[in-house]
Amino acid sequence: MAAQKLDGELVASRIKDDLRGRIEVLMGKDVVPGLGTLLVGDDGPSANYVAMKHRDSEALSMVSRHVHLPAHATQAEVESVVADFNADSSVHAYLMQYPFPAHLDYEAALLQVDPAKDADGLHPVNLGRLVQGVDGPLPCTPAGIQALLAFYAIPIAGRHVVIVGRGLTIGRPLANLLTLKRPNANAAVTVVHTGVADLANYTRQADILISAAGSPGLITAAMVTPGAVVVAAGVSFDGKKLLSDVADDVAEVAGWLSPRIGGVGPMTRAMLLANTVDAAELAAGR
């Protein structure tokens, strides 16, 4: 039997419906949530992703401000944009699209971001809040995965979640998020990576398997326990083609599976909008 679909497009649309109501309330207070983005260089997937984020925000009648610097931009020019976003009261949250060109220091620029305007939830202050279980902007993809599982009433508390990938944007913060003693969390979490011997020995133990390694076809049907929930969070590109960590044959074994397109991606963008509205509400005093 084919796996049931974890439909990120559907869940993201429900989240946006909720955000519309909250935005209407803010507009009644003369506050329009504003999202800013900074793109450096001409990386195709990054440019497309930023464009989708702005289409999403404009569809909700949010302020949308974008700055595009050339690939040869200096560190000082990047940090000048960051300072400008920090000072702009019409921008409630913003992000710097990763990756930067190799000569630039992304981490140094990130430290200049106002944590209250951190749309990605990746500033060290906000990651520290996550580790402590203190409210703050959450990393968008981990929060989106949690919301996707919650929507389909997939039990997380007490279940064994195996995350393949230890990156800063997904693997590490997701592990922290799902171990918190909160609703839709409180799981036993194992984090592994592609350098682990006999990776399948770990993945077959998972009630919920989340691959975030960015390694095409890494997870095969033989690595999944029948009926397990599988979330394909890791992607890579072959030219313009989006490739998934999860091989096609996993659909024959898994109980639930997020699709290559329309799975985690829409959820990540929805959480970005949610972080922006949260920031606008805080700025407006709720």
C-alpha positions as CSV (number, residue, x, y, z in Angstrom):
1,M,0.0,0.0,0.0
2,A,1.3,3.4,-0.9
3,A,2.2,5.8,1.9
4,Q,-0.3,8.5,2.9
5,K,0.8,12.0,1.9
6,L,2.0,14.6,4.3
7,D,0.6,17.5,2.2
8,G,2.6,20.6,3.0
9,E,0.7,22.7,0.5
10,L,-2.5,22.0,2.3
11,V,-1.2,22.6,5.8
12,A,0.6,25.8,4.7
13,S,-2.7,27.1,3.3
14,R,-4.4,26.6,6.6
15,I,-1.6,28.4,8.4
16,K,-1.9,31.3,6.0
17,D,-5.7,31.5,6.6
18,D,-5.0,31.9,10.3
19,L,-2.3,34.5,9.6
20,R,-4.8,36.5,7.4
21,G,-7.0,37.0,10.4
22,R,-4.1,38.1,12.6
23,I,-2.9,40.5,9.9
24,E,-6.4,42.1,9.7
25,V,-6.3,42.7,13.4
26,L,-2.9,44.3,13.1
27,M,-4.0,46.5,10.2
28,G,-6.8,47.7,12.4
29,K,-4.0,49.1,14.6
30,D,-2.3,50.7,11.5
31,V,0.4,48.0,11.6
32,V,1.2,46.1,8.4
33,P,3.6,43.1,8.9
34,G,6.8,43.6,6.9
35,L,9.2,41.0,5.7
36,G,12.7,41.9,4.4
37,T,15.2,39.7,2.5
38,L,18.8,40.1,1.5
39,L,20.2,38.1,-1.4
40,V,23.9,38.3,-2.3
41,G,24.9,37.1,-5.7
42,D,23.0,35.2,-8.4
43,D,22.5,31.7,-7.1
44,G,19.5,30.5,-9.1
45,P,17.7,28.3,-6.4
46,S,18.3,31.1,-3.8
47,A,16.8,33.7,-6.1
48,N,13.8,31.5,-6.8
49,Y,13.3,30.8,-3.1
50,V,13.4,34.5,-2.2
51,A,10.9,35.3,-5.0
52,M,8.5,32.6,-3.6
53,K,8.8,34.1,-0.1
54,H,7.9,37.6,-1.4
55,R,4.9,36.2,-3.4
56,D,3.7,34.5,-0.2
57,S,4.0,37.7,1.8
58,E,2.4,39.9,-0.9
59,A,-0.5,37.5,-1.1
60,L,-1.2,38.2,2.6
61,S,-1.0,42.0,2.0
62,M,2.2,42.2,3.9
63,V,5.0,44.7,3.3
64,S,7.7,43.1,1.2
65,R,11.2,44.6,0.9
66,H,14.0,43.0,-0.9
67,V,17.7,44.0,-1.3
68,H,19.9,42.3,-3.9
69,L,23.6,42.8,-3.7
70,P,26.0,41.7,-6.4
71,A,28.3,38.7,-5.9
72,H,31.3,41.0,-5.4
73,A,29.6,42.9,-2.5
74,T,31.8,43.6,0.5
75,Q,31.2,42.6,4.1
76,A,30.7,46.2,4.9
77,E,28.0,46.5,2.3
78,V,26.2,43.4,3.6
79,E,26.3,44.7,7.2
80,S,25.1,48.1,6.1
81,V,21.9,46.4,4.7
82,V,21.6,44.5,8.0
83,A,21.8,47.8,9.9
84,D,19.3,49.4,7.6
85,F,16.8,46.5,8.2
86,N,17.4,46.8,11.9
87,A,16.4,50.4,11.9
88,D,13.5,50.2,9.5
89,S,10.3,50.1,11.5
90,S,8.3,48.9,8.5
91,V,10.4,45.6,8.4
92,H,9.3,43.5,11.4
93,A,11.5,40.5,10.4
94,Y,14.0,39.7,7.8
95,L,16.5,37.1,6.6
96,M,19.8,36.9,4.8
97,Q,19.4,34.2,2.1
98,Y,22.1,31.5,2.6
99,P,24.6,30.7,1.1
100,F,26.7,33.8,0.7
101,P,29.5,34.0,-1.8
102,A,32.7,32.4,-0.3
103,H,34.5,35.7,0.4
104,L,31.8,36.8,2.8
105,D,31.3,35.9,6.5
106,Y,27.7,34.9,6.9
107,E,28.1,34.2,10.7
108,A,29.6,37.7,11.3
109,A,26.7,39.3,9.5
110,L,24.2,37.1,11.4
111,L,25.5,38.4,14.7
112,Q,24.5,42.0,13.5
113,V,20.9,41.0,13.1
114,D,18.4,42.2,15.7
115,P,17.3,38.9,17.3
116,A,13.7,40.3,17.5
117,K,13.7,40.7,13.7
118,D,15.2,37.2,13.0
119,A,12.8,35.8,10.5
120,D,14.8,32.5,10.2
121,G,15.1,31.9,13.9
122,L,18.8,31.2,13.5
123,H,20.4,34.0,15.4
124,P,22.5,32.6,18.3
125,V,20.3,34.3,20.8
126,N,17.2,32.6,19.4
127,L,18.8,29.2,19.1
128,G,19.8,29.6,22.8
129,R,16.2,30.4,23.6
130,L,15.2,27.2,21.8
131,V,17.7,25.1,23.8
132,Q,16.3,26.7,27.0
133,G,12.7,26.2,26.0
134,V,12.1,29.9,26.1
135,D,9.7,31.5,23.6
136,G,11.3,33.2,20.6
137,P,11.4,32.9,16.8
138,L,11.9,29.3,15.8
139,P,13.9,28.0,12.9
140,C,11.4,27.8,10.0
141,T,12.0,24.3,8.7
142,P,12.0,22.5,12.1
143,A,8.9,24.4,13.1
144,G,7.3,23.6,9.8
145,I,8.0,19.9,10.2
146,Q,6.6,19.9,13.7
147,A,3.4,21.7,12.4
148,L,3.1,19.2,9.5
149,L,3.2,16.2,11.8
150,A,0.8,17.9,14.3
151,F,-1.8,18.6,11.6
152,Y,-2.0,15.0,10.7
153,A,-2.2,14.0,14.4
154,I,0.9,11.9,14.2
155,P,2.0,11.1,17.7
156,I,5.4,12.5,18.7
157,A,5.5,12.3,22.5
158,G,7.4,9.2,23.6
159,R,8.1,8.1,20.0
160,H,11.6,7.5,18.6
161,V,12.5,10.2,16.1
162,V,15.6,9.6,14.0
163,I,17.1,12.7,12.2
164,V,19.6,12.1,9.5
165,G,21.6,15.3,9.3
166,R,23.2,17.6,11.9
167,G,23.1,21.0,10.1
168,L,22.3,24.2,11.8
169,T,19.2,25.0,9.8
170,I,17.4,21.7,10.3
171,G,19.0,18.8,12.1
172,R,20.3,20.3,15.3
173,P,17.5,22.7,16.1
174,L,14.8,20.1,15.1
175,A,16.3,17.7,17.6
176,N,16.1,20.4,20.3
177,L,12.5,21.3,19.4
178,L,11.2,17.8,19.4
179,T,12.8,16.9,22.8
180,L,11.1,19.8,24.6
181,K,8.4,18.9,27.1
182,R,5.7,20.6,25.0
183,P,2.7,19.5,23.0
184,N,3.7,17.9,19.7
185,A,7.2,17.2,21.1
186,N,8.6,15.3,24.1
187,A,10.1,12.6,21.8
188,A,13.2,10.4,22.1
189,V,15.5,11.8,19.4
190,T,18.6,10.3,17.8
191,V,20.7,12.4,15.4
192,V,22.9,10.7,12.9
193,H,24.7,11.7,9.8
194,T,26.2,10.3,6.6
195,G,29.5,9.6,8.3
196,V,27.9,7.0,10.7
197,A,28.6,3.4,10.0
198,D,25.6,1.2,9.1
199,L,23.2,4.2,8.9
200,A,20.3,1.8,8.2
201,N,20.7,0.3,11.6
202,Y,19.6,3.6,13.1
203,T,17.0,4.6,10.5
204,R,15.1,1.2,10.8
205,Q,14.6,2.0,14.5
206,A,12.6,5.2,13.8
207,D,8.9,5.6,14.4
208,I,9.5,9.0,12.6
209,L,12.4,9.3,10.2
210,I,13.4,12.8,9.1
211,S,16.2,13.1,6.5
212,A,17.9,16.4,6.3
213,A,21.3,15.5,4.8
214,G,21.0,17.0,1.4
215,S,22.2,13.7,-0.2
216,P,20.0,12.5,-3.1
217,G,18.4,9.1,-2.7
218,L,20.1,8.5,0.6
219,I,17.1,6.9,2.3
220,T,15.9,3.8,0.5
221,A,13.0,1.4,1.3
222,A,15.3,-1.1,2.9
223,M,16.3,1.6,5.5
224,V,12.7,2.2,6.7
225,T,10.5,0.1,9.0
226,P,7.2,-0.6,7.4
227,G,4.6,1.9,8.5
228,A,7.1,4.5,9.7
229,V,6.5,8.2,9.1
230,V,9.1,9.6,6.8
231,V,9.8,13.3,6.3
232,A,12.0,14.3,3.3
233,A,13.5,17.6,4.5
234,G,16.9,17.4,2.8
235,V,17.1,18.6,-0.8
236,S,19.8,19.3,-3.4
237,F,19.8,20.5,-7.0
238,D,20.9,19.0,-10.3
239,G,20.7,22.1,-12.4
240,K,17.2,23.3,-11.8
241,K,15.9,19.9,-10.8
242,L,15.1,19.5,-7.1
243,L,16.4,16.2,-5.7
244,S,15.2,14.5,-2.5
245,D,17.1,12.6,0.2
246,V,14.3,10.0,0.0
247,A,14.3,7.5,-2.8
248,D,11.0,6.8,-4.6
249,D,10.7,3.3,-3.3
250,V,10.2,4.5,0.2
251,A,6.6,5.3,-0.7
252,E,6.0,1.5,-0.9
253,V,7.0,1.0,2.7
254,A,6.3,4.1,4.7
255,G,3.0,4.8,6.4
256,W,3.2,8.5,5.9
257,L,5.6,10.4,3.5
258,S,6.2,14.0,2.6
259,P,6.5,14.5,-1.2
260,R,9.6,15.9,-2.9
261,I,7.6,18.9,-4.0
262,G,4.8,20.3,-1.9
263,G,6.0,18.8,1.3
264,V,8.4,20.5,3.7
265,G,9.1,23.5,1.4
266,P,5.7,25.2,1.7
267,M,5.8,24.6,5.5
268,T,9.2,26.4,5.8
269,R,7.8,29.4,3.9
270,A,4.6,29.4,6.0
271,M,6.7,29.5,9.2
272,L,8.7,32.4,7.9
273,L,5.4,34.3,7.5
274,A,4.3,33.3,11.0
275,N,7.6,34.5,12.5
276,T,7.1,37.9,10.7
277,V,3.5,38.2,12.0
278,D,4.7,37.2,15.5
279,A,7.3,40.0,15.3
280,A,4.8,42.5,14.1
281,E,2.4,41.6,17.0
282,L,5.2,42.0,19.5
283,A,6.1,45.4,18.0
284,A,2.5,46.5,18.2
285,G,2.2,45.3,21.9
286,R,0.0,42.4,20.8
